[in-house]
Amino acid sequence: MEKEKLPLEKDVDIELEYKLYSIYDKIKKHWKIFLGLVITLFVITAIFYYLKEQKEEKYQKATVLLSQISDKLFSKDYENAKKLISDFEKKYADTDIYKVVLAYKIIINNEEGKIDKTDAEKLKNLLKTDLKSNITEYLAYSYYKEGKINEAISLLDTIKQENNNYLSAGLLKAFILQKEGKEAEAKNIFTQIKDNKKYNYFSVIARENL
């Protein structure tokens, strides 16, 4: 008599079912550890989303305050702008838009006839774009105003031809050399700037000083 076969559903993957039962059996034996891992994962995920929401909320508040600073700056209400900037630095100095606030501080100082290299140095270190060379030029000018000629020249020499402010930095260097009595060096720079074909404004200034 032929032995009766056990009924099996069609297309059942015996190996897969065996693996699933094996995993279930292991979980059942170590369910406390498994549950602890699940809870830990849940807590980490919850913390991640909480911090993300907090960061977004902080950025939004910083943006609103930045807008208020802008309004005060462009209406030339510098005293209230400085108060708002101080508030910003206490709360949001770790945000990306702090770079804009530092730029505003520099603008206000210039308008008030003050020079503060500290803010310029901070901004220079935070910038990762070509604007960094503009801050370098500003710092060079600051050193020049303080009578630190060598420091000013050294900074200007770091601004290369590929930088957007290469010509303006060159003019500043030429003016400094001219005032220091180094006419030949200054003339050489003025001549190079005069012959540039891209920016006529700088060419005219250089030509007037030859």
C-alpha positions in Angstrom: 0.0 0.0 0.0 1.4 3.4 -1.0 2.3 5.6 1.9 0.1 8.7 2.1 1.9 12.0 1.6 1.3 14.9 3.9 -0.8 17.6 2.3 1.2 20.7 1.3 0.0 23.9 0.0 1.1 24.7 -3.5 4.2 27.0 -3.9 5.1 26.8 -0.2 8.8 27.7 0.4 9.7 25.1 3.1 13.2 26.6 3.5 11.8 30.1 4.1 9.3 28.9 6.6 12.0 27.0 8.5 14.2 30.1 8.6 11.3 32.2 9.9 10.5 29.7 12.6 14.1 29.6 13.6 14.2 33.4 13.9 11.0 33.3 15.9 12.4 30.6 18.2 15.5 32.7 18.9 13.5 35.8 19.6 11.3 33.8 21.9 14.3 32.7 23.9 15.8 36.2 24.1 12.7 38.3 24.0 13.9 40.7 26.7 17.0 41.6 24.7 15.0 41.9 21.5 12.4 44.1 23.2 15.2 46.3 24.7 16.7 46.8 21.2 13.3 47.8 19.8 12.7 50.3 22.6 16.2 51.7 22.2 15.7 52.1 18.4 12.3 53.8 19.0 13.8 56.2 21.5 16.8 57.1 19.2 14.3 57.8 16.3 12.1 59.9 18.5 15.1 62.0 19.7 16.3 62.4 16.2 13.0 63.8 15.0 12.7 66.0 18.1 16.1 67.5 17.5 15.4 68.0 13.8 12.1 69.9 14.7 13.9 72.0 17.3 16.6 72.9 14.8 14.1 73.9 12.2 12.1 76.0 14.7 15.4 77.7 15.9 16.3 78.5 12.3 12.9 80.0 11.6 13.2 82.2 14.7 16.7 83.3 13.7 15.4 84.2 10.2 12.7 86.4 11.7 15.2 88.2 13.9 17.5 88.6 10.9 14.7 90.3 9.0 14.2 92.7 11.9 17.9 93.5 11.9 17.7 94.2 8.2 14.8 96.6 8.6 16.7 98.6 11.3 19.9 98.6 9.2 18.4 99.8 6.0 16.4 102.5 7.9 19.7 103.6 9.4 18.4 102.8 13.0 21.8 101.5 14.0 21.3 101.6 17.7 18.3 99.3 17.6 20.0 97.2 15.0 22.9 96.7 17.3 20.6 95.6 20.2 18.9 93.1 17.9 22.3 91.8 16.7 23.4 91.4 20.4 20.2 89.3 21.0 20.9 87.3 17.8 24.5 86.5 19.0 23.2 85.2 22.3 20.6 82.9 20.8 21.6 82.0 17.2 25.3 82.4 16.7 25.5 78.7 15.8 23.2 79.0 12.8 24.4 79.4 9.2 22.8 82.9 8.8 25.1 84.3 11.6 27.5 85.1 8.7 24.9 87.7 7.4 24.7 89.2 10.9 28.5 89.6 11.1 28.4 91.3 7.7 25.7 93.7 9.0 28.0 94.4 12.1 30.8 95.4 9.7 28.5 97.6 7.7 27.3 99.4 10.8 30.9 99.9 12.1 31.9 101.4 8.7 28.9 103.7 8.8 29.9 104.9 12.2 33.6 105.3 11.2 34.7 102.3 13.3 36.9 99.4 12.5 36.6 96.1 14.3 38.8 93.3 12.9 37.3 90.7 15.3 34.0 90.5 13.4 35.8 90.5 10.1 38.1 87.6 11.2 35.1 85.6 12.4 33.3 86.2 9.1 36.4 85.2 7.1 36.7 82.0 9.0 33.0 81.1 8.5 32.9 81.9 4.7 33.7 79.1 2.3 33.0 81.1 -0.9 34.9 83.7 -2.9 33.5 86.3 -0.7 36.2 85.3 1.8 38.7 87.3 -0.3 36.6 90.4 0.1 36.8 90.1 3.9 40.6 89.6 3.5 40.8 92.9 1.6 38.7 94.6 4.3 41.1 93.2 7.0 44.1 94.5 5.0 42.6 97.9 4.9 42.0 97.7 8.7 45.6 96.9 9.3 46.7 99.8 7.0 44.5 102.3 8.9 46.3 101.1 12.1 49.6 101.7 10.5 50.5 98.0 10.2 51.7 98.2 6.6 53.5 94.9 6.4 50.5 93.0 7.7 48.2 94.8 5.2 50.5 94.0 2.2 50.9 90.4 3.3 47.1 89.9 3.4 46.6 91.6 0.0 49.2 89.3 -1.5 47.0 86.3 -0.6 44.3 87.5 -3.0 44.9 85.8 -6.3 43.9 86.7 -9.9 41.0 84.2 -9.8 39.4 86.1 -6.9 36.5 88.5 -7.8 38.2 91.4 -5.9 41.7 90.9 -7.4 41.7 94.4 -9.1 40.3 96.3 -6.1 42.8 94.6 -3.8 45.5 95.5 -6.3 44.5 99.1 -6.3 44.6 99.2 -2.5 48.1 97.7 -2.5 49.2 100.2 -5.0 47.8 103.1 -3.0 49.5 101.8 0.1 52.9 101.4 -1.7 52.5 104.9 -3.2 51.9 106.5 0.2 54.9 104.6 1.6 57.1 106.2 -1.1 57.5 103.0 -3.2 56.5 104.7 -6.5 58.0 102.1 -8.8 56.2 99.2 -7.2 52.9 101.1 -7.1 53.4 102.2 -10.8 53.9 98.6 -11.9 50.5 97.6 -10.2 48.7 100.6 -11.6 49.9 99.7 -15.1 48.7 96.1 -14.9 45.3 97.2 -13.7 45.1 99.9 -16.4 45.5 97.3 -19.1 42.8 95.0 -17.9 40.0 94.6 -20.4 37.2 93.5 -18.1 36.5 96.3 -15.7 36.9 99.8 -17.1 36.2 101.5 -13.7 39.4 100.1 -12.3 41.3 101.0 -15.4 40.3 104.6 -15.2 41.4 104.9 -11.5 44.7 103.2 -12.3 45.3 105.5 -15.3 44.7 108.6 -13.2 47.4 107.5 -10.8 50.1 106.9 -13.4 
